[in-house]
Amino acid sequence: MVAEGEGTPSRTAGPRPPDLLRLHEAVAGLFATQGDWRRAYQHLRSALDIARDGSLRDPLTSSYNRRYFDERLYGPFTDRPPFGLALIDLDRFKSVNDTYGHLVGDRVLRRVADLLQENLPPDAFCARYGGEEFVLWLPGVDAGRAVHVVEEARLRVERHPWSDLQPGLRVTISAGLAHEPGAPASPERQLRQADALLYAAKRAGRNKVAYHDPQTTELITHSE
């Protein structure tokens, strides 16, 4: 089957600048020396919020990191059915590093993260799962919408002008999308299902989105 995707990109904000952390700490210290404990506490809370936000971001791509993903995955699901989870892997990324070098590879990872974060539904997010793998967290969307979102992301990566970065460079992704109509009984089960579907997309030729049709449970891979 073939899925066509279109959409208007919207960029997800990155983490706040780290110098704000030092600023809030300094201001809190100043108020503390003056005995103004209320305002000192307010600035310390702001500093803690900034520090926590930084600990949940991937330093290379500024997307959320594995720690944040795990916190959401194993947290309560009662308030966000249905739920889609897509594992995404850059196709043949080792050859990008081997051919163009790791600095170019890092730039590719950053750009892919930006492309994956565009045009996501409310409350959805992208996280770097590890290495060249990412995950899209898609709460509150039905199966058809989840497929559309992931397919749009695949097309954005495929159609990006990578040759502007390095002549001859081409980057594509494969994705495995697991969707639950309600709160999943086991987060591990859904994650394993997404991982198995990712490998199915790879076996089908890469640059595809693999998922199970909700009506027939048949494995379907989407590509242009």
C-alpha beads as a LAMMPS data file, in Angstrom:
LAMMPS data file: protein, C-alpha beads

224 atoms
223 bonds

1 atom types
1 bond types

-500.0 500.0 xlo xhi
-500.0 500.0 ylo yhi
-500.0 500.0 zlo zhi

Masses

1 110.0

Atoms # bond

1 1 1 0.000 0.000 0.000
2 1 1 1.067 3.576 -0.612
3 1 1 0.455 6.472 1.763
4 1 1 0.772 10.076 0.609
5 1 1 1.568 12.661 3.281
6 1 1 1.308 16.411 3.461
7 1 1 1.370 18.913 6.279
8 1 1 2.576 22.241 7.516
9 1 1 5.720 21.891 9.617
10 1 1 5.892 23.368 13.081
11 1 1 9.115 23.335 15.038
12 1 1 9.174 21.992 18.592
13 1 1 10.948 24.239 21.027
14 1 1 14.280 23.004 22.371
15 1 1 15.536 23.233 25.935
16 1 1 15.946 26.631 27.593
17 1 1 19.430 28.181 27.462
18 1 1 21.677 26.773 30.203
19 1 1 22.837 30.233 31.335
20 1 1 19.348 30.812 32.771
21 1 1 20.157 28.122 35.313
22 1 1 23.161 30.063 36.580
23 1 1 21.175 33.304 36.523
24 1 1 18.373 31.898 38.701
25 1 1 20.920 30.414 41.106
26 1 1 22.739 33.745 41.404
27 1 1 19.514 35.706 41.941
28 1 1 18.350 33.168 44.523
29 1 1 21.635 33.610 46.396
30 1 1 21.250 37.375 46.295
31 1 1 17.731 37.268 47.753
32 1 1 18.857 34.767 50.379
33 1 1 21.584 37.124 51.625
34 1 1 18.898 39.821 51.946
35 1 1 16.628 37.498 53.899
36 1 1 13.970 37.441 51.179
37 1 1 13.410 33.700 51.374
38 1 1 10.181 33.693 49.374
39 1 1 11.767 35.118 46.227
40 1 1 14.930 33.076 46.799
41 1 1 12.773 29.944 46.869
42 1 1 10.978 30.972 43.654
43 1 1 14.263 31.334 41.798
44 1 1 15.599 28.066 43.191
45 1 1 12.458 26.309 41.942
46 1 1 13.009 27.851 38.492
47 1 1 16.634 26.672 38.547
48 1 1 15.532 23.140 39.478
49 1 1 12.954 23.117 36.665
50 1 1 15.615 24.152 34.146
51 1 1 18.069 21.562 35.449
52 1 1 15.455 18.802 35.240
53 1 1 14.488 19.832 31.706
54 1 1 18.137 19.622 30.678
55 1 1 18.490 16.153 32.214
56 1 1 15.601 14.925 30.061
57 1 1 17.025 16.209 26.769
58 1 1 19.465 14.524 24.426
59 1 1 22.559 16.778 24.272
60 1 1 23.177 16.162 20.564
61 1 1 19.701 16.563 19.079
62 1 1 17.886 18.531 21.841
63 1 1 14.982 16.088 21.512
64 1 1 13.834 14.248 24.608
65 1 1 16.092 11.415 25.728
66 1 1 15.615 7.781 26.758
67 1 1 15.129 8.750 30.400
68 1 1 12.146 10.969 29.565
69 1 1 10.683 8.322 27.276
70 1 1 10.961 5.662 29.997
71 1 1 9.272 7.987 32.494
72 1 1 6.327 8.446 30.140
73 1 1 6.200 4.818 28.999
74 1 1 5.987 3.391 32.503
75 1 1 3.762 6.140 33.880
76 1 1 -0.053 6.018 34.131
77 1 1 -1.971 5.545 30.876
78 1 1 -5.514 6.102 32.121
79 1 1 -5.738 9.633 30.757
80 1 1 -4.521 9.129 27.204
81 1 1 -6.103 6.281 25.218
82 1 1 -5.783 5.461 22.352
83 1 1 -2.018 5.344 22.049
84 1 1 0.524 4.949 19.236
85 1 1 4.234 4.219 19.591
86 1 1 6.637 4.273 16.637
87 1 1 10.239 3.109 16.746
88 1 1 12.319 4.738 14.010
89 1 1 15.774 3.839 12.730
90 1 1 17.984 5.605 10.201
91 1 1 18.630 3.298 7.259
92 1 1 22.268 2.293 6.772
93 1 1 23.484 5.045 9.070
94 1 1 26.842 3.343 9.581
95 1 1 27.633 3.944 5.917
96 1 1 26.924 7.668 6.422
97 1 1 29.530 7.808 9.196
98 1 1 31.981 5.663 7.223
99 1 1 31.602 7.704 4.020
100 1 1 31.223 11.261 5.284
101 1 1 32.612 11.148 8.827
102 1 1 31.062 11.376 12.263
103 1 1 30.680 15.169 12.209
104 1 1 28.373 14.866 9.213
105 1 1 26.672 11.926 10.933
106 1 1 25.966 14.121 13.954
107 1 1 24.496 16.816 11.714
108 1 1 22.279 14.198 10.079
109 1 1 21.019 13.033 13.472
110 1 1 20.211 16.585 14.522
111 1 1 18.344 17.291 11.293
112 1 1 16.407 14.034 11.426
113 1 1 15.336 14.852 14.989
114 1 1 14.089 18.254 13.806
115 1 1 12.161 16.660 10.929
116 1 1 10.579 14.057 13.196
117 1 1 9.392 16.750 15.610
118 1 1 7.565 18.728 12.931
119 1 1 3.769 18.699 12.716
120 1 1 3.183 16.347 15.656
121 1 1 -0.285 16.133 17.265
122 1 1 -0.915 17.737 20.672
123 1 1 0.905 15.963 23.541
124 1 1 2.991 13.912 21.086
125 1 1 6.777 14.053 21.205
126 1 1 9.955 12.680 19.682
127 1 1 12.733 11.157 21.793
128 1 1 16.135 9.788 20.901
129 1 1 15.942 6.142 21.901
130 1 1 19.659 5.485 21.437
131 1 1 22.272 5.677 18.678
132 1 1 20.437 6.294 15.393
133 1 1 17.062 5.198 16.803
134 1 1 14.220 7.537 17.719
135 1 1 10.738 7.041 19.079
136 1 1 7.524 8.927 18.369
137 1 1 5.052 9.015 21.241
138 1 1 1.515 9.510 19.880
139 1 1 -1.191 9.665 22.573
140 1 1 -4.833 10.386 21.847
141 1 1 -4.812 9.511 18.131
142 1 1 -6.604 6.694 16.324
143 1 1 -4.760 4.128 14.208
144 1 1 -5.320 5.936 10.906
145 1 1 -4.041 9.244 12.249
146 1 1 -1.007 7.543 13.792
147 1 1 -0.092 5.966 10.443
148 1 1 -0.488 9.325 8.725
149 1 1 1.762 11.102 11.232
150 1 1 4.549 8.530 10.960
151 1 1 4.296 8.347 7.174
152 1 1 4.523 12.137 6.944
153 1 1 7.701 11.990 9.044
154 1 1 9.162 9.330 6.751
155 1 1 8.429 11.457 3.689
156 1 1 9.934 14.588 5.245
157 1 1 13.196 12.746 5.847
158 1 1 13.237 11.165 2.392
159 1 1 12.486 14.452 0.600
160 1 1 14.878 16.618 2.598
161 1 1 17.668 18.097 0.409
162 1 1 20.467 16.103 2.014
163 1 1 22.811 16.813 -0.889
164 1 1 22.973 20.416 0.365
165 1 1 24.806 19.020 3.388
166 1 1 27.075 16.702 1.401
167 1 1 26.934 15.919 -2.345
168 1 1 25.564 12.436 -2.875
169 1 1 24.190 12.112 0.651
170 1 1 20.788 10.426 0.953
171 1 1 19.016 9.646 4.217
172 1 1 15.892 7.575 4.802
173 1 1 14.215 6.037 7.840
174 1 1 12.271 2.883 8.625
175 1 1 9.548 2.778 11.269
176 1 1 7.528 0.231 13.195
177 1 1 4.216 1.565 14.511
178 1 1 2.375 -0.211 17.323
179 1 1 -1.067 1.146 18.160
180 1 1 -3.336 0.340 21.089
181 1 1 -7.051 1.308 20.922
182 1 1 -7.005 1.890 24.682
183 1 1 -4.626 1.880 27.613
184 1 1 -2.088 -0.906 26.937
185 1 1 -1.923 -3.689 29.513
186 1 1 1.868 -3.862 29.161
187 1 1 4.157 -1.047 27.963
188 1 1 6.860 -3.643 27.305
189 1 1 4.510 -5.537 24.997
190 1 1 3.780 -2.480 22.891
191 1 1 7.455 -1.569 22.751
192 1 1 8.363 -5.108 21.657
193 1 1 5.648 -4.979 19.019
194 1 1 6.995 -1.688 17.634
195 1 1 10.496 -3.154 17.580
196 1 1 9.317 -6.253 15.676
197 1 1 7.476 -4.053 13.170
198 1 1 10.587 -1.925 12.693
199 1 1 12.530 -5.012 11.683
200 1 1 9.670 -5.978 9.357
201 1 1 10.024 -2.577 7.659
202 1 1 13.759 -3.184 7.292
203 1 1 13.200 -6.637 5.797
204 1 1 10.643 -5.196 3.369
205 1 1 13.338 -2.994 1.820
206 1 1 13.765 -0.046 4.243
207 1 1 12.323 3.465 3.897
208 1 1 8.934 2.099 4.987
209 1 1 6.405 2.274 7.825
210 1 1 5.246 -1.141 9.075
211 1 1 2.121 -1.638 11.188
212 1 1 -0.733 -4.088 11.688
213 1 1 -4.051 -3.253 10.062
214 1 1 -6.542 -2.835 12.939
215 1 1 -9.304 -4.668 11.030
216 1 1 -7.417 -7.660 9.668
217 1 1 -4.267 -7.600 11.867
218 1 1 -2.389 -8.048 8.564
219 1 1 1.124 -6.623 8.408
220 1 1 1.211 -3.622 6.072
221 1 1 4.226 -1.622 4.969
222 1 1 3.734 1.876 3.603
223 1 1 6.074 3.517 1.164
224 1 1 5.776 6.057 -1.594

Bonds

1 1 1 2
2 1 2 3
3 1 3 4
4 1 4 5
5 1 5 6
6 1 6 7
7 1 7 8
8 1 8 9
9 1 9 10
10 1 10 11
11 1 11 12
12 1 12 13
13 1 13 14
14 1 14 15
15 1 15 16
16 1 16 17
17 1 17 18
18 1 18 19
19 1 19 20
20 1 20 21
21 1 21 22
22 1 22 23
23 1 23 24
24 1 24 25
25 1 25 26
26 1 26 27
27 1 27 28
28 1 28 29
29 1 29 30
30 1 30 31
31 1 31 32
32 1 32 33
33 1 33 34
34 1 34 35
35 1 35 36
36 1 36 37
37 1 37 38
38 1 38 39
39 1 39 40
40 1 40 41
41 1 41 42
42 1 42 43
43 1 43 44
44 1 44 45
45 1 45 46
46 1 46 47
47 1 47 48
48 1 48 49
49 1 49 50
50 1 50 51
51 1 51 52
52 1 52 53
53 1 53 54
54 1 54 55
55 1 55 56
56 1 56 57
57 1 57 58
58 1 58 59
59 1 59 60
60 1 60 61
61 1 61 62
62 1 62 63
63 1 63 64
64 1 64 65
65 1 65 66
66 1 66 67
67 1 67 68
68 1 68 69
69 1 69 70
70 1 70 71
71 1 71 72
72 1 72 73
73 1 73 74
74 1 74 75
75 1 75 76
76 1 76 77
77 1 77 78
78 1 78 79
79 1 79 80
80 1 80 81
81 1 81 82
82 1 82 83
83 1 83 84
84 1 84 85
85 1 85 86
86 1 86 87
87 1 87 88
88 1 88 89
89 1 89 90
90 1 90 91
91 1 91 92
92 1 92 93
93 1 93 94
94 1 94 95
95 1 95 96
96 1 96 97
97 1 97 98
98 1 98 99
99 1 99 100
100 1 100 101
101 1 101 102
102 1 102 103
103 1 103 104
104 1 104 105
105 1 105 106
106 1 106 107
107 1 107 108
108 1 108 109
109 1 109 110
110 1 110 111
111 1 111 112
112 1 112 113
113 1 113 114
114 1 114 115
115 1 115 116
116 1 116 117
117 1 117 118
118 1 118 119
119 1 119 120
120 1 120 121
121 1 121 122
122 1 122 123
123 1 123 124
124 1 124 125
125 1 125 126
126 1 126 127
127 1 127 128
128 1 128 129
129 1 129 130
130 1 130 131
131 1 131 132
132 1 132 133
133 1 133 134
134 1 134 135
135 1 135 136
136 1 136 137
137 1 137 138
138 1 138 139
139 1 139 140
140 1 140 141
141 1 141 142
142 1 142 143
143 1 143 144
144 1 144 145
145 1 145 146
146 1 146 147
147 1 147 148
148 1 148 149
149 1 149 150
150 1 150 151
151 1 151 152
152 1 152 153
153 1 153 154
154 1 154 155
155 1 155 156
156 1 156 157
157 1 157 158
158 1 158 159
159 1 159 160
160 1 160 161
161 1 161 162
162 1 162 163
163 1 163 164
164 1 164 165
165 1 165 166
166 1 166 167
167 1 167 168
168 1 168 169
169 1 169 170
170 1 170 171
171 1 171 172
172 1 172 173
173 1 173 174
174 1 174 175
175 1 175 176
176 1 176 177
177 1 177 178
178 1 178 179
179 1 179 180
180 1 180 181
181 1 181 182
182 1 182 183
183 1 183 184
184 1 184 185
185 1 185 186
186 1 186 187
187 1 187 188
188 1 188 189
189 1 189 190
190 1 190 191
191 1 191 192
192 1 192 193
193 1 193 194
194 1 194 195
195 1 195 196
196 1 196 197
197 1 197 198
198 1 198 199
199 1 199 200
200 1 200 201
201 1 201 202
202 1 202 203
203 1 203 204
204 1 204 205
205 1 205 206
206 1 206 207
207 1 207 208
208 1 208 209
209 1 209 210
210 1 210 211
211 1 211 212
212 1 212 213
213 1 213 214
214 1 214 215
215 1 215 216
216 1 216 217
217 1 217 218
218 1 218 219
219 1 219 220
220 1 220 221
221 1 221 222
222 1 222 223
223 1 223 224
